[in-house]
Amino acid sequence: MVRMPFDVDKIREMQLAVLRRCGDRIERAGYTPSECYRLADQRASMRGFTGGVRARHGL
């Protein structure tokens, strides 16, 4: 299998674009990064069967 050489500058550019979008989203929502991570964790815990049961019963 022949691997294509990757362009480090393109990868860095994409990473910075993602970070900028995340920063803009956090700024618009008015959350600090720690609040953003906490909310994402909370949403992840509500997924699935047990998450739905816990959410309905306030656990």
C-alpha positions as CSV (number, residue, x, y, z in Angstrom):
1,M,0.0,0.0,0.0
2,V,1.4,3.4,-1.0
3,R,0.9,6.1,1.5
4,M,0.4,9.7,0.3
5,P,2.6,12.2,2.0
6,F,0.5,14.4,4.2
7,D,0.8,18.2,4.3
8,V,1.4,19.3,7.9
9,D,0.3,22.9,7.1
10,K,-3.1,21.7,5.8
11,I,-3.7,19.6,8.9
12,R,-2.8,22.5,11.2
13,E,-5.0,24.8,9.2
14,M,-8.0,22.4,9.6
15,Q,-7.3,22.1,13.4
16,L,-7.3,25.9,13.8
17,A,-10.5,26.2,11.8
18,V,-12.2,23.7,14.1
19,L,-10.9,25.5,17.2
20,R,-12.1,28.8,15.9
21,R,-15.6,27.4,15.2
22,C,-15.7,25.9,18.7
23,G,-14.6,29.2,20.2
24,D,-17.2,31.1,18.3
25,R,-19.9,28.6,19.4
26,I,-18.9,28.9,23.1
27,E,-18.8,32.7,22.8
28,R,-22.3,32.9,21.3
29,A,-23.7,30.5,23.9
30,G,-22.0,32.4,26.7
31,Y,-20.5,29.3,28.3
32,T,-17.0,28.9,29.6
33,P,-15.1,25.9,28.2
34,S,-15.6,24.0,31.5
35,E,-19.4,24.6,31.4
36,C,-19.3,23.4,27.7
37,Y,-17.6,20.2,28.7
38,R,-19.9,19.6,31.6
39,L,-23.0,20.1,29.4
40,A,-21.6,17.7,26.7
41,D,-20.9,15.1,29.4
42,Q,-24.5,15.6,30.7
43,R,-25.9,15.1,27.2
44,A,-23.8,12.0,26.7
45,S,-25.1,10.5,30.0
46,M,-28.7,11.0,28.8
47,R,-28.2,8.9,25.7
48,G,-29.3,5.3,25.5
49,F,-31.9,3.3,27.4
50,T,-30.6,3.8,30.9
51,G,-30.0,7.5,30.2
52,G,-33.6,7.9,29.2
53,V,-34.9,6.1,32.2
54,R,-32.7,8.2,34.5
55,A,-33.8,11.4,32.8
56,R,-37.5,10.5,33.2
57,H,-37.2,9.6,36.8
58,G,-34.9,12.5,37.7
59,L,-31.9,10.3,38.6
